[in-house]
Amino acid sequence: MSGFGTSEFSTKYPVTNKLTESLIGKYPDQKSFLTRRFSSLEPEEERNLEYFSDQIIRLVGDDLDQFLDDYIFICNMQTEEEFYFRRNNNQYRLSKFQDAVEQVYSNKPFMASYMNGLLMTQIWWSNHTKMLAFYKEEFLPKNIASYRHLEIGPGHGKLLSMACQDERAGEVAAWDISPASIESTKHALQALGVKRIPELKLVDMFSSEPTTVDSLVFSEVLEHMENPEEALSVLQSCLSDEGRLFIHVPINSPAPDHLFNKATPTEMKDFIESQGFEITDYKYAPLTNYSLERAIEQELTISCGFIAVKK
Amino acid sequence: MLETIQTVMRDVFGDDSIVITKDTTADDIDEWDSMNNVRLIVALEQELNIRLPLKEINGLKSVGDLQRLLEAQTGN
């Protein structure tokens, strides 16, 4: 496959190409990183990259310029957090959820930039692209027919929209603890062209009513948990006997609101399994332009995707 | 100090063939991306028992800039 900068790439991935050219046009320093990022794609990226870029461009709307700025904001913020992490024995800066609320979640402008920047990472950071593909190709299609679906913390709505648009899905719902996030997800789903808007409920998972689902999604949430064991216990209680759980959790990924970490993917896998789950499939995706072996050796960011059932 | 930077850089980047001068920049070394820059700086801080201000780190453009900053921080 010819990489970014070639006519083959721009023909095969026109939306991806447009977004990437826009970023480089505004921030030329990004060219080297992104040229390497798109110099080779895994098969699942080749199949899905343009679909994910199309989702992004719908969500961005007329505000591409702002989203580009916010992507650079998140890159710079991450560098600062990496310095703290590496200087302090690979510890995240925060360990208490209340601190994350005070320092991050209550700061609306910061959160807006943070969420916008995160959206753009879905195609420019290969680990994020691979996690989306893992969910789309390995999780949803293998759920039972007419599966009852619940996502906790749907964020931009990209994963949720795929469930909504899956003909095999039954009832689809999502929970979030933030009214603003619920509204944001609703608008995102409309922008993504979702016709069947799911039930979006303001729910604290730790004080939720009993519920049973066959398809449960907990993507980029576990690393924000002060009590990950308690979170997994709640997920256990929600899952039907035939149900499947999708978890995407990064390790060694310093961020302003990350609380929970493990040093290796195996440690994270073992932890989830120790909480009453059997992992039936997994995918480890290292940070962009690094091999998994090197990322493990140097304790760098790795996105871990797990599909699990109750033991 | 240049030799110290080179030694640490070779170790952090995992490449014993790296040779640097004051004019070397990140564009000259494939392994020198933003992640490895963090690792390099932290390793130099640990080697020299210093802490560099983030604002100063963000302004570095070359090995020469890094050398001057380290020498200022260590009093060398």
Interface residues (C-beta under 8 A of the other chain):
Chain A: S32 F33 C75 T79 E80 E82 F83 R86 R87 L287 N289 Y290 Q298 L300
Chain B: D27 D33 S34 M35 V38 R39 I41 V42 E45 R51 L54 I57
